[in-house]
Amino acid sequence: MRATTAALHEAFSELRVEVLHCLRDGDLVATHKLFRGRHTGAWFGIPPSGNRVEFRVMDLAYYRDGQPFEHWAVADGVSLLRQTGALP
């Protein structure tokens, strides 16, 4: 999770994350988030476009002893690639 977060901050300046929904069931936490920023750094080999981007992510995290233990995420990658200019 830390590596992905660092890569996002390197590729997207002005990065803001809005938590739209957050649910907890015991040691499981689900979040639905909206990311917004400007594509000013390389992202998986895609050169900076300068475009403003917006994409959604849904996460499910399992905590053990109060610490993150497992994490799964689904992101709207196709929409993000279109906004960076990597896809038509």
N, C-alpha and C positions, 0 to 999 in steps of 0.2 A: 504494500500500500504506500509506503514511504517513497519508493522509487517512482511509482506512477505519479504521485503528487508532485514530486520534484520535477519530473519531465513535463507535466502540465504547466507548472509555473515558468519553466524555461521557454516553452513554446508559445504560451499565451500570456501576454502582459495584461494588466488590469483585470486579472482573473477574479471573479466573484462567484460564490456558490450560494444558492438559495435553497434551503431545505423546504420542500413543498409538503412532504408528508414524512412522519417518523412514527413507527410502531414498534412496540417491544412486547415480546412474549418470553418471559423468563430470561434465558441467556442469549436469545436471538433478537437482533435489532435490524429492522428493515427501514431503509430511507429511499425517498424519491427526491432527486435533486436536479436543479437547473443550473448549469454552468454558463457563464458569460465572460467573454474576454476578447482580446485582439490577437490575431495570429501574427506574432512578431519574431518567432524563432522557429527553427526546423522542428517538424513533428513527424517522426518515423520516416525521415528522408524527404518530406515535403517541404520545399523552401518557403520561407515566410511570405505570406500574401498581403499582410497588412489589413486583411478583412476582419470585421467584427464577426464573432461566432457565438452561437448559442446551441447547447445540446443538453440532453437529459441523460441521467444515470440512475439506475436502481441498484441498490446494494443490499446484501444480506450478510450480516456479520454475526459470528458465534463467539461469545466471550466465555473464557474459562478463568475462574479466580479473578474476575474483574479486568482481565486483559484480553485484547483481541487474539483469537486463536485460529479461526478460519474466516475467510472472506470470499464472497462471490459477487460479481458485478455484471450488469448488462448495460451497455452504453449505446446510444444512437450514433454509431460510427459512420454510417453512410451519410447521414445528414452533416456530420462534421467534415467529412471528406469533400462534400459538395461545397460547403462554405469556405473551405481553404483553397478551392479551385482545383483540387486533385481529381475530382469527378465532375462530369457535366451536369 
